[in-house]
């Protein structure tokens, strides 16, 4: 068995010319190209053909998270520009409560040009349809976190305004840094999936950007069951792997919320042999985390966050089957009177990982030497190199606003 901790990130590199990175999406979302890899063969399609490519009886799972206007730009009296990038709520820590907060809340944030902000609070006037206020941002007296984020207190004096109202009025959508351009008005729509409705991400689950309402209706008409999970994508998804060895890379932690009924239905689908298709690496990460959370719950060792290397700690023979693990979660939720699993995951999926739930995935083309490419290579094996070479030779568009892939897990004979 491969131990992913011993892998070298340089072995997951490929040449990506700058001109192959899509800076904007196509005018018609589902008109992008779709590379399909199944049973060792690559075929080329258009994304709107997806319903005909999915197996009968499939359960399609996507991430319903919505990208927030996480960038706040303040200007000091001196003229210095300070950018505050909101990562996740600190107090209240619950996302829904944080967005509904009135008057004050605290967030973990990255601060740009922080050397110019030595003391005092930053201020910005905010005008919204519901009223106006002055938003103040101040540093809390606690040390920065390991990712260099700081705890920032936001305060405003208009009780009619929630934090959601404020960032909706003055915040900017945080597009990926590799697009190498500023956010544009069109990104507010382009960088959201049509099914997003749970605020919390600072990056979009970009494989879902290709779906349209019409395509979703066609999926329904063909009998594909559509289900939702929530993983709030953090800025760490763009953090490069700087360590030579994958074992020296610390994965970021992300919030997940999964309905108890969905977990029960997922267990039934797997027991019935129905294929599970994940839309995007965030859905993959959420679904695969469920298995390992269930294992820890069954063993009585679940603490609320799935550790990075948990999938590689025990021999496969010592672990429960997938259905048993999922039903351990529903049993735990029932015991505690909960209807939703709320957790955090740090899981890293890399070569050597055994996929437990996902049979196929819809995804985009990912950056060289990234944890997302590691996830794909764990699913495809060395075939990822030939697939990416085909895409480059065939003028596919890469990264967040680029074209899509549909990968099927190799079926062992």
N, C-alpha and C positions, 0 to 999 in steps of 0.2 A: 504494500500500500504506500502511495506517495504521501510524505509528510510535507504539507504546504509550507511549513515554517522554514524548510531548507531550500525552497525554490528561490531563484534569482529573478528579480523583476526585469532585468535586461533581456531575459528570454521571452518576454511578452511585449516585444516592441515590433513596430512595423512602420514603414515610411508613409507619412500622411502629408502630402503637399498642402500648403495653405489654401490653394484655390479649390480644394475638394471639401473644405469646411463650409457648410451652408450658412450664410449670414442671416437669411430670412426664409420663412417657410413658403411653400407654393400657395398660390391663391386658393386652390381647392385642396383641402387637407388630404382627402382620400385619393388624390390623383398622384401621390408620390409613388415611387417604385417600391416593390416588395420582393426581396430575395427570399426564396424558400429553400430550406435544406432538409431533406427527408431521405432516409435510407441511403445515405452516402451520395446523393445526387443534388445538384444545385439547379433550380429553375428560376426564371425571372418573370415577375408579375407586376400588376398595379395593385395598390393597397385595397382598393374597393373590391377586389376579387377575394378578399379574406374569407367571407362566408363559405365559398365553395371549396376552400382549402382546409378548413377545419374538420376534424372527424365528427361523425354523427354522435350525438349524445354528449358532446364536450361541455364542460363547465368553464366559462371564460371569466377570469377574475382580474379586476383592475383596481387601481388605487384612486380613491375619490378625493384625495387631498387637493386643496386649492392654494395656489401661491399667493402670499401676502405682499403688500407693498412695503418690503422690509428695509429699504434704504431711505434714511432720513438725512437730509442735508441742512446743516445749520451754518450760519455765517456769524462770526464774532464781530464785535464792534470794531476790531482792528482790521476786518476784512478777511481774516483767515477762515477758510472753509473746513468744517469738521463733518465727516460722514459717520453716522451711526447705523450699523447694520444689525438689525434685530434678528437674533438666532432662535431663541426659544424663551418662553415665559419663566420667570423666577418666582415671583410672588404677586398674584396667585400663580402656582405652577400649572394649573389646569388650563389648557388652551381656551376652552369655551369661556371660562370665567375671566381669563386675561383679556380677551377681546371685548368682553362686556363690561370691563372695569370702567368706573367713572371717577375721575379726580386723581387717581394715582395707581401705578403698577410698576413692577420691576421686571427687567428683561436681561438675559445674558446677551451681550452685544460685542461685535467687533468695532473698534473705533479707528477710523482713518484720519491721518494727520494728527494723531493724539499728542505729539510733542508741542503742538500749538495750543493745546487745551491743558493749561497747568492748574487752574483753580476756577472756582465759581461754577455757576450753572449756565448752560446754553439756552437760548430762547428763540422761539419762532412763532410768528403769528399764523394762526390757522383759521381759515374761513371755510365753512361747510354749509350745505343746505339747511342743516339743523341748528346752526348758530356759529359763533366765533369764539375764539379763546386764544390764550398764549400758552404754548407748549414749552415746558421747561425740562431739561435733561441734566441730571447730576450724577456724578460717580458715587457709588456706595463705598464705604470704607472697608473693603475686603480685597484681598490679593487677587490678581488676575488668575483665571483658570489655566489649565495646561495648554489649551488651544489659544491662549492669549486673549480670550474674551473677558469682558469686564461686566460687572453688575451695574446696570444703569437704572436710576429711578426716573420715571416720567411723571410729571404732575401738570395738571391744568385745572382752571377754576370755574369751568362751565359744566354743571352737573347734567346738563342735557346731552352732553357729548360722551360717547364711549370711545375707547381706544380704537375700535374698528372704524368709527366715523373719522377719527383724526388721521390715521395712516391712510385711509382711503382717499382723503383729500390732499395730503401733502407727501405721502410716501411714493417711492418709485419701485416698479417691478424689478427684481434683481436677475437680469439675464446672465447666462454663464460668461465667465471671464474670457474664455477662449473665442468668443465671438468678436472680441477686440473692437467693440463699438459701444456707444452709450445707449441706454434704453430709449426706445421711441414709443410714441403713443400707441402704435399698432401692437407692441409687445403686450400691452395690457390684456388684449384679446388673444393674440397669437400664442402667448406663453401660458395659456390655460387650456386644459382639456374641456370638452363640451360637457362632461359629466362631473366636473369638480364642484364640490359644495361644502367641504369641511376645511375651514381656514387653518393654516399652520405651516405650510412649506415655504422654504426660501429658494427652492428650485423645483421645476416642474418634473413630474414623471413623464418624460418626453415621448416614450413609445405610445402613450395615449393621445398625443397631439394629432395623430393621423385620423382619429375617428370623427365621424360626423353624425348628426342626428339621423340622417337617412341611412347611413351604414348600420347604426345600432338597430334601427327598425328591421333591416334586412336580416341581421343576425337573429333577431327574435322570430322572424318569419321562417327561418330555416331550422328552428328548434334548438338553437344554441342558448344555454342558460347563462345569463349574465349576473355576476355577483360582485360585491364591493368589499374592500378592506381599506384601512387607513394606515398609511405610514407617512409621517411628516418628514419630508426630505430636508436634511440639514446641509449646511455649507460644506461639511466634510466630504460630501459626495464628489466635490471638485478638487479635494486635497490630493496632490500627487503623492505617489509612493516614493519617498526620498531615500528610504533604506535600501541597501543592496539586497538584503535577504527579506523575504516577505514576513518572516517571523519577527522582524524588528519593526514592523509597521503597526502602529496603534490605530485600530478602527474607531470611527466615530460612533456615538450612541444616537439612536433615533427612536422616536415615540411611535408605537403602534397601538391601534385599537381595532378589535375584531369582534363582531357580534357573536354571541353564544350560539344562536340558531344557525348561523352560517357554518360555524365549526362542526356542529352536529350534522348538517347537510353535507359538508365536505367529507366527513368520515363515511357517511352512507354512500356518497358517490364513488369514493375510492374502493369501498367494500364491494360495490357493484361493478367495478372494473371500468368506470367511466373516466375518460382522459381529462386531466386538469391543465388548462392553458392559462398561463400568467401573462398579463400585459405589463411589460416593463420589468426592469431589474428590481424596482422597489416592491412590486407585487411578489416577485420571486423571493426576495429577502424576507418578506412578511410570511409567506406561506411556509417556506422552509424553516423559519424560526418557530412556527407553531409546533412542528414535530418535536424539536429539541426542548421547547418549553414543556410540552406534554411529558417528555421523558423525565425532566427534572421534577415536575409535579408528581408523577407516579412514584418517584424515588423519595419524595418529601424534602427535596433540596432546592426548590424554586425560591428565589429571593427578589424577583421583580425585574431583573435585568439579565438578558441572555449574554454570557461572556463570549468574547471573541473566538476563543478556541474550543468552546464546548462541544462542537460536532466531532472533534478529533480526539476526545479524551478516552472514549471507551470503544472496545471492539464491537463490530456490528452484531456479533452473535449474542452479546450481552444486553442489547437494546430491544425494547418492545417493537412490535410492528407498527406501521403508521396509524392504522385505525385505532389500535389500543392507546397510542400516545394521544391522539386527538380526543378520544373519549375520556382520557384522564383530565383534560382541560375542562370539558363540559361538566364532569363530575365535581371538579374543584369549584367551578363557578356556581353550580347548583348548591353545593354545601355552604358557600359563602353568601348566597343570595344575590349574586351578580348576574347581570345580563350581557355584560361586555367584558372581554379580556382587555385590560389596559396594561401595557408593559413597555419595556425598552429593549432594544436589541443592538448588540455590537457584533453580531455574527459576521465572519468573513467567509465567503464562499470562494474557494480556490481549488485548483487541481489536487485531487486526493479526497475531495468532498463527495459523498454519496447522496444524490438527490432522492428525497423521500416522497415528495408530493407532486412536483411539477413534471408534467409529461411533455409539454411544449411551451415555448415562450415567444411572444412578440416583443421585439426590442429594436433599438437603433444600432448604428455602428459607433463603437466607443473609442475613447482616446487610447493611444499607445501607453503601455505601462501603467494602467489604471486598475483599481480594484474591480471596476465593472467589466473590464476585459478578462480579468481573472475569473469572475463569475461565469462568463460565457464560455471560457476555455474549459472550465470544470464540467460544463454541460456537453460540450462538443468534442473534447479531447483535442488532439493536434489538428483536427480538421479545420479549426478556426483559421489557421494560416491560409489554407487553400481558398476558403470562403472569402476572406478579406482580400486576398489577391484577385479573385474573380471580381469582387465589387470594385476594386480600384481600376482594374482593366476595363470594366464595363461602365465607367463614368457614374457610379452611384455617388450620391451626396452624403456627407458624413456628419456625425454628431447631432446635437439637439434638434436642429431644424432640418436635418437631412432625411434620407430615405430609411426604410424599415426592413426588418428581417422577421421571418417566421422559422424558428428552429424546432425540430422534433428530436426527442431523445432517441438515441440508437437502441433498437430493440434487440436484446440478446437472443440468439437462437438456441 
